[in-house]
Amino acid sequence: MATMKDVARLAGVSSATVSRTLAAPTGTAVSPETRARVLEAVAELDYHPNHLPRNLRSRSSRIVGLVISDITNPFFTAIARGAEDAAKRRGYNLVLANTDEDAESEAASLQTMAAERAAGVIVASTGQTNEGVRRLTSTGIPVVALDRRIEGVQVDTVTVDNETAAYEAVRHLIDLGHERIAMVGGPEKVSAIRERQEGYRRALREHRLEKAASLLRHGDLRESGGYRTTLGLLDEPEPPTAIFAANN
């Protein structure tokens, strides 16, 4: 099995230069010419660096964890692709975990990220508990909440203005002349859903269409659930003339 010294000898550089190159393969730690020689030697020797000693010394790895609720949701698929591209550009590897909106699965995934000494974790929480995130942050691993706010834990959060977006979508339907506007939402434990519901209700209140709020339905954030919920709405004695879908 090839060693770092073997790579250094073949590339005509020091072991320290090999280490710097592999730590940031697209960075500026070494010149482009040197990086090319090192990476060529790595490929020729089929060298695989052992990161365990480095991880133990630094108490972290070059791994970023991404814990999402449903990989079949195109939204999260796009997120995973973008996160992986960003991680690779900076010399990190992305490890993906899918929780299927299950709190126990989420907690287990976060525990694994802690055990692997992840450099950081991005999590779209189920919203059912914050204990897994709390334990993870207590280890010093940075956490970013994605799409959904995590109650009771101080972490950076990347999301959109769900309430305003929902308000504008429903107001658009009202401007088109609709009065019986349904909403196909999701579990209220999810912060993004609660915010979208508030935008929906606000638009109805402002136009004195509060009665239409009886057409609010809670789906399960899955396509099949949205389909069943929509069929139920269409079977109403007075079905809606328009639907605001808060998920796919």
Secondary structure, DSSP 8 states (H G I E B T S, - for coil): ---HHHHHHHHTS-HHHHHHHHHSTTSSSS-HHHHHHHHHHHHHHT-----HHHHHHHT--SEEEEEES-TTSHHHHHHHHHHHHHHHHTT-EEEEEE-TT-HHHHHHHHHHHHHTT-SEEEE---SS--HHHHHHHHTT--EEEESS--TT---EEE---HHHHHHHHHHHHHHTT--SEEEE---TTSHHHHHHHHHHHHHHHHTT-GGGGGGEE---SSHHHHHHHHHHHHTSSS--SEEEES--
